[in-house]
Each structure stands twice: as C-alpha cells, then as structure tokens.
Amino acid sequence: MGKFGFNKKTDNLFKAILSLKSVKETEQFFRDLCTIKEIKDMSERWEIARLLAKGMPYRAIADKLKVSTTTVSRVALWLNSGKGGYMLALNRLNHHRNPSLVFKKR
C-alpha cells in the first residue's frame, strides 16, 4: 500500500459529506458507503476521543467500551498529536451545547 495523500477523490468524498443536511441523511450515506464494521469502528473511535477529551482514564474507557487499552492509546495519539480534526469537531459540537467548554490538547 502506497503513501496516503489527500487528492481530488478524497476532496469529492468530503464535499459529498458536507452536502448532507441531517443525521438521517448522513446515516443513509454512510450505510451505503461503508460496511457495518467500518461504521462501528469509526463510531467507537469517536466515542473514545470524546471520553478522552472529558479526561476519562484509558482503563476506564477500555472497560466501558469493551476495547483494548491499545485502541484507546491509538486514538489518544491522534487526539493529542494528529492534525487537530478531533479537537476541531469536539469543540464545535461542545460550543453548541456549552459555549464555556473548550477542549485543548494535553
């Protein structure tokens, strides 16, 4: 497998996602695009990121979600040292719920 890079194909996918207007539309799109396992894996990673940002310990997350601490560590790596996508989404979602709550990299 070669080195990954964003390109016109990935841009087209992201534009399609941005065109969706509701959770229901997004569910329909992802169900057609992804396997059930891929959707479960992505939702699991997102839930891990949410719990990490709230300060929950790795072991507690692993126990709660029935995942390995390795999986939690992998998400934590991208949460803390990635491109900032997790934090961007976490902050935007939380700003709507609680404007005073802003997550920062650890």
Backbone as ProteinMPNN parsed JSONL, in Angstrom:
{"seq_chain_A": "MGKFGFNKKTDNLFKAILSLKSVKETEQFFRDLCTIKEIKDMSERWEIARLLAKGMPYRAIADKLKVSTTTVSRVALWLNSGKGGYMLALNRLNHHRNPSLVFKKR", "coords_chain_A": {"N_chain_A": [[0.841, -1.17, 0.0], [0.63, 2.142, -0.93], [1.921, 5.416, -0.031], [-0.316, 7.529, 1.699], [-2.277, 10.22, 0.523], [-4.188, 13.203, 0.449], [-6.472, 13.953, -2.147], [-8.095, 14.697, -5.308], [-10.157, 12.79, -5.375], [-10.581, 12.212, -2.629], [-11.28, 14.762, -1.795], [-13.689, 15.054, -3.192], [-15.248, 13.139, -1.872], [-15.352, 14.253, 0.74], [-16.681, 16.634, 0.16], [-19.142, 15.595, -0.589], [-19.989, 14.562, 1.875], [-20.16, 16.944, 3.344], [-22.344, 18.036, 2.061], [-24.571, 16.85, 3.122], [-27.522, 17.122, 5.109], [-28.677, 16.356, 7.518], [-28.713, 14.183, 10.422], [-30.018, 11.818, 9.759], [-29.813, 11.763, 6.912], [-27.048, 11.549, 6.76], [-26.613, 9.115, 8.038], [-27.834, 7.425, 6.148], [-26.174, 7.841, 3.914], [-23.602, 6.995, 4.874], [-24.22, 4.351, 5.463], [-24.597, 3.279, 2.947], [-22.082, 3.737, 1.889], [-20.151, 2.551, 3.601], [-19.1, -0.487, 5.317], [-20.899, -2.267, 7.911], [-19.139, -2.87, 9.989], [-17.071, -0.985, 9.55], [-18.463, 1.401, 10.099], [-19.123, 0.948, 12.787], [-16.514, 0.804, 13.866], [-15.551, 3.425, 13.338], [-17.425, 4.931, 14.841], [-16.828, 3.993, 17.355], [-14.149, 4.879, 17.71], [-14.632, 7.623, 17.69], [-16.205, 7.892, 20.005], [-14.33, 7.133, 21.927], [-12.502, 9.242, 21.643], [-14.129, 11.374, 22.499], [-14.532, 10.672, 25.21], [-11.889, 10.658, 26.155], [-11.261, 13.357, 25.833], [-12.858, 14.411, 27.774], [-11.44, 13.705, 29.938], [-11.456, 11.139, 30.972], [-9.933, 8.225, 32.311], [-7.688, 5.97, 30.56], [-7.979, 3.155, 31.08], [-10.548, 3.043, 32.207], [-12.086, 3.873, 30.045], [-11.515, 1.811, 28.237], [-12.645, -0.361, 29.617], [-15.341, 0.468, 29.831], [-16.149, 0.671, 27.114], [-15.464, -1.756, 26.179], [-13.046, -2.284, 24.785], [-9.595, -2.581, 23.766], [-6.816, -1.309, 25.691], [-4.855, -0.548, 24.007], [-6.214, 0.266, 21.717], [-7.477, 2.534, 22.754], [-5.199, 4.042, 23.363], [-4.194, 4.459, 20.797], [-6.148, 6.114, 19.64], [-5.863, 8.258, 21.386], [-3.307, 9.121, 20.698], [-3.724, 10.259, 18.128], [-5.611, 12.156, 18.853], [-4.128, 13.859, 20.472], [-1.78, 14.356, 19.018], [-2.326, 14.524, 16.36], [-3.721, 15.937, 13.369], [-5.453, 17.753, 14.404], [-8.131, 17.435, 13.928], [-9.95, 15.904, 15.497], [-10.135, 17.53, 17.821], [-11.119, 19.889, 16.718], [-13.717, 19.137, 15.848], [-14.777, 18.23, 18.31], [-14.745, 20.598, 19.832], [-16.422, 22.263, 18.295], [-18.879, 20.894, 18.409], [-19.293, 20.88, 21.198], [-19.318, 23.587, 21.74], [-21.796, 24.373, 20.857], [-23.407, 23.149, 22.707], [-22.366, 23.897, 25.199], [-21.021, 26.779, 25.536], [-18.869, 27.646, 27.141], [-17.193, 25.519, 27.463], [-14.301, 24.312, 26.265], [-12.18, 22.153, 24.592], [-8.765, 21.323, 24.921], [-5.561, 20.492, 23.532], [-3.6, 18.1, 25.258]], "CA_chain_A": [[0.0, 0.0, 0.0], [1.452, 3.331, -1.057], [1.734, 6.514, 0.922], [-1.616, 8.195, 1.548], [-2.32, 11.666, 0.35], [-5.487, 13.704, 0.038], [-6.469, 14.268, -3.572], [-9.405, 15.064, -5.859], [-11.143, 11.785, -4.954], [-10.921, 12.423, -1.219], [-11.992, 16.039, -1.743], [-15.061, 14.8, -3.644], [-15.929, 12.435, -0.779], [-15.601, 15.202, 1.814], [-17.726, 17.548, -0.309], [-20.411, 14.857, -0.501], [-20.354, 14.521, 3.298], [-20.568, 18.294, 3.717], [-23.639, 18.363, 1.445], [-25.65, 16.207, 3.871], [-28.178, 18.138, 5.931], [-29.23, 15.849, 8.775], [-28.146, 12.914, 10.889], [-30.664, 10.756, 8.969], [-29.16, 11.741, 5.6], [-25.679, 11.082, 6.954], [-26.727, 7.67, 8.295], [-28.114, 6.767, 4.87], [-24.978, 7.92, 3.077], [-22.543, 6.132, 5.403], [-24.632, 2.95, 5.36], [-24.329, 2.876, 1.564], [-20.652, 3.877, 1.62], [-19.293, 1.75, 4.481], [-19.622, -1.708, 5.917], [-21.343, -2.091, 9.293], [-17.929, -2.874, 10.824], [-16.397, 0.312, 9.396], [-19.249, 2.395, 10.83], [-18.924, 0.665, 14.214], [-15.144, 1.184, 14.217], [-15.449, 4.886, 13.368], [-18.168, 5.46, 15.988], [-16.071, 3.635, 18.561], [-13.021, 5.807, 17.818], [-15.168, 8.936, 18.051], [-16.604, 7.837, 21.415], [-13.08, 7.134, 22.699], [-11.991, 10.623, 21.606], [-14.995, 12.178, 23.36], [-14.262, 10.341, 26.61], [-10.542, 11.14, 26.462], [-11.319, 14.82, 25.953], [-13.504, 14.701, 29.065], [-10.493, 13.374, 30.992], [-11.634, 9.788, 31.497], [-8.715, 7.409, 32.201], [-7.642, 4.968, 29.492], [-8.516, 1.873, 31.536], [-11.991, 3.204, 32.379], [-12.654, 3.894, 28.688], [-11.4, 0.446, 27.7], [-13.637, -1.192, 30.303], [-16.685, 0.933, 29.48], [-16.459, 0.399, 25.71], [-15.026, -3.126, 25.875], [-11.972, -2.22, 23.787], [-8.279, -2.711, 24.395], [-6.145, -0.048, 26.014], [-4.095, -0.21, 22.799], [-7.124, 1.044, 20.875], [-7.625, 3.84, 23.408], [-3.92, 4.742, 23.177], [-4.082, 4.85, 19.387], [-6.996, 7.29, 19.462], [-5.237, 9.347, 22.158], [-2.182, 9.621, 19.906], [-4.244, 11.148, 17.095], [-6.279, 13.258, 19.533], [-3.116, 14.772, 21.019], [-0.661, 14.638, 18.114], [-2.778, 14.434, 14.975], [-3.881, 17.179, 12.61], [-6.384, 18.637, 15.095], [-9.507, 17.183, 13.496], [-10.782, 15.504, 16.636], [-10.36, 18.697, 18.676], [-11.972, 20.818, 15.987], [-15.092, 18.638, 15.924], [-15.196, 18.24, 19.716], [-15.005, 21.974, 20.243], [-17.599, 22.786, 17.599], [-20.063, 20.258, 18.982], [-19.465, 21.312, 22.586], [-19.629, 25.012, 21.753], [-23.247, 24.495, 20.705], [-24.035, 22.671, 23.939], [-21.863, 24.629, 26.362], [-20.003, 27.673, 24.971], [-17.701, 27.849, 28.003], [-16.388, 24.303, 27.48], [-13.429, 24.163, 25.106], [-11.156, 21.14, 24.809], [-7.428, 21.695, 24.451], [-4.586, 19.404, 23.503], [-2.907, 17.902, 26.537]], "C_chain_A": [[0.889, 1.236, 0.0], [1.135, 4.372, -0.002], [0.403, 7.214, 0.636], [-1.439, 9.686, 1.357], [-3.73, 12.073, -0.056], [-5.392, 14.147, -1.406], [-7.884, 14.611, -4.018], [-10.483, 14.071, -5.432], [-11.558, 11.99, -3.505], [-11.678, 13.745, -1.054], [-13.456, 15.849, -2.152], [-15.87, 14.074, -2.566], [-16.29, 13.427, 0.327], [-16.678, 16.222, 1.426], [-19.092, 16.874, -0.246], [-20.901, 14.816, 0.944], [-20.851, 15.893, 3.743], [-21.931, 18.684, 3.14], [-24.816, 17.799, 2.222], [-26.205, 17.166, 4.916], [-28.735, 17.638, 7.246], [-28.506, 14.571, 9.174], [-28.718, 11.774, 10.052], [-30.018, 10.643, 7.587], [-27.746, 11.167, 5.709], [-25.654, 9.583, 7.239], [-26.934, 6.915, 6.987], [-26.872, 6.722, 3.981], [-23.9, 6.949, 3.565], [-22.927, 4.665, 5.333], [-24.395, 2.432, 3.946], [-22.834, 2.84, 1.272], [-19.806, 2.842, 2.354], [-19.945, 0.425, 4.87], [-20.081, -1.385, 7.344], [-20.128, -2.016, 10.211], [-17.195, -1.54, 10.741], [-17.135, 1.411, 10.164], [-19.071, 2.199, 12.331], [-17.532, 1.103, 14.665], [-14.99, 2.702, 14.311], [-16.201, 5.466, 14.561], [-17.471, 5.15, 17.291], [-14.895, 4.592, 18.769], [-13.51, 7.199, 18.239], [-15.573, 8.956, 19.525], [-15.372, 7.838, 22.318], [-12.523, 8.56, 22.762], [-12.811, 11.525, 22.523], [-14.689, 11.938, 24.832], [-12.869, 10.79, 27.035], [-10.551, 12.652, 26.687], [-11.983, 15.247, 27.258], [-12.608, 14.329, 30.241], [-10.653, 11.981, 31.584], [-10.345, 8.992, 31.313], [-8.839, 6.311, 31.136], [-8.322, 3.671, 29.903], [-10.034, 1.94, 31.675], [-12.703, 3.215, 31.021], [-12.649, 2.493, 28.102], [-12.455, -0.464, 28.32], [-15.06, -0.821, 29.879], [-17.079, 0.525, 28.066], [-16.072, -1.011, 25.259], [-14.064, -3.153, 24.681], [-10.648, -2.372, 24.52], [-7.718, -1.333, 24.73], [-5.274, 0.398, 24.839], [-4.951, 0.629, 21.857], [-7.301, 2.447, 21.448], [-6.353, 4.665, 23.203], [-3.76, 5.249, 21.753], [-4.927, 6.094, 19.118], [-6.384, 8.488, 20.192], [-4.067, 9.951, 21.387], [-2.673, 10.618, 18.868], [-4.962, 12.347, 17.703], [-5.259, 14.314, 19.962], [-2.029, 15.181, 20.036], [-1.041, 14.567, 16.643], [-2.847, 15.801, 14.322], [-4.879, 18.142, 13.253], [-7.846, 18.429, 14.739], [-10.439, 16.779, 14.623], [-11.136, 16.731, 17.471], [-11.29, 19.71, 18.001], [-13.437, 20.398, 16.11], [-15.612, 18.658, 17.36], [-15.565, 19.644, 20.162], [-16.229, 22.561, 19.556], [-18.879, 22.192, 18.167], [-20.325, 20.749, 20.395], [-19.781, 22.798, 22.686], [-21.141, 25.227, 21.649], [-23.972, 24.091, 21.986], [-23.658, 23.519, 25.141], [-20.719, 25.535, 25.894], [-18.768, 27.877, 25.838], [-16.759, 26.648, 28.018], [-15.604, 24.185, 26.171], [-12.353, 23.162, 25.453], [-9.844, 21.624, 24.214], [-6.556, 20.466, 24.411], [-3.91, 19.323, 24.845], [-1.423, 18.02, 26.352]], "O_chain_A": [[1.79, 1.363, 0.828], [0.213, 4.224, 0.8], [0.047, 7.456, -0.517], [-0.568, 10.317, 1.955], [-4.39, 11.367, -0.818], [-4.359, 14.654, -1.843], [-8.771, 14.795, -3.185], [-11.613, 14.474, -5.154], [-12.746, 11.949, -3.184], [-12.614, 13.829, -0.259], [-14.355, 16.417, -1.532], [-17.049, 14.369, -2.373], [-17.427, 13.434, 0.798], [-17.488, 16.625, 2.261], [-20.085, 17.509, 0.109], [-22.087, 15.012, 1.207], [-21.858, 15.989, 4.445], [-22.598, 19.569, 3.676], [-25.952, 18.223, 2.008], [-25.46, 17.928, 5.533], [-29.23, 18.444, 8.034], [-27.788, 13.964, 8.379], [-27.986, 10.859, 9.673], [-29.709, 9.538, 7.141], [-27.309, 10.397, 4.853], [-24.784, 8.865, 6.746], [-26.292, 5.893, 6.743], [-26.562, 5.696, 3.376], [-23.351, 6.176, 2.78], [-22.058, 3.811, 5.16], [-24.031, 1.27, 3.766], [-22.372, 2.006, 0.495], [-18.848, 2.313, 1.791], [-21.158, 0.246, 4.766], [-19.7, -0.361, 7.911], [-20.092, -1.185, 11.118], [-16.744, -1.019, 11.761], [-16.506, 2.253, 10.804], [-18.888, 3.169, 13.067], [-17.386, 1.706, 15.729], [-14.375, 3.21, 15.249], [-15.705, 6.375, 15.226], [-17.511, 5.947, 18.229], [-14.671, 5.063, 19.884], [-12.87, 7.868, 19.05], [-15.309, 9.936, 20.221], [-15.377, 8.483, 23.367], [-12.119, 9.022, 23.829], [-12.251, 12.35, 23.244], [-14.597, 12.885, 25.613], [-12.688, 11.254, 28.161], [-9.923, 13.156, 27.618], [-11.698, 16.325, 27.781], [-12.948, 14.592, 31.394], [-10.038, 11.676, 32.605], [-9.723, 9.077, 30.254], [-9.925, 5.803, 30.855], [-9.149, 3.141, 29.16], [-10.732, 0.996, 31.302], [-13.781, 2.64, 30.869], [-13.647, 2.039, 27.541], [-13.087, -1.252, 27.616], [-15.881, -1.696, 29.603], [-18.206, 0.084, 27.835], [-16.318, -1.405, 24.119], [-14.232, -3.912, 23.727], [-10.594, -2.299, 25.748], [-8.097, -0.327, 24.129], [-4.987, 1.586, 24.693], [-4.466, 1.594, 21.266], [-7.277, 3.432, 20.709], [-6.427, 5.856, 22.903], [-3.248, 6.347, 21.532], [-4.475, 7.021, 18.445], [-6.388, 9.603, 19.67], [-3.862, 11.165, 21.422], [-2.109, 11.704, 18.735], [-4.929, 13.439, 17.136], [-5.502, 15.514, 19.83], [-1.417, 16.237, 20.196], [-0.169, 14.551, 15.775], [-2.107, 16.713, 14.69], [-5.13, 19.222, 12.719], [-8.708, 19.174, 15.204], [-11.575, 17.246, 14.701], [-12.304, 16.949, 17.791], [-12.145, 20.309, 18.654], [-14.296, 21.217, 16.439], [-16.751, 19.054, 17.605], [-16.596, 19.844, 20.804], [-16.996, 23.289, 20.185], [-19.856, 22.91, 18.382], [-21.474, 21.01, 20.752], [-20.449, 23.222, 23.628], [-21.695, 26.138, 22.265], [-25.03, 24.634, 22.305], [-24.494, 23.827, 25.99], [-19.567, 25.101, 25.86], [-17.715, 28.248, 25.319], [-15.644, 26.746, 28.53], [-16.185, 23.982, 25.105], [-11.685, 23.289, 26.478], [-9.813, 22.248, 23.153], [-6.774, 19.511, 25.156], [-3.671, 20.338, 25.498], [-0.668, 17.884, 27.315]]}, "name": "protein", "num_of_chains": 1, "seq": "MGKFGFNKKTDNLFKAILSLKSVKETEQFFRDLCTIKEIKDMSERWEIARLLAKGMPYRAIADKLKVSTTTVSRVALWLNSGKGGYMLALNRLNHHRNPSLVFKKR"}
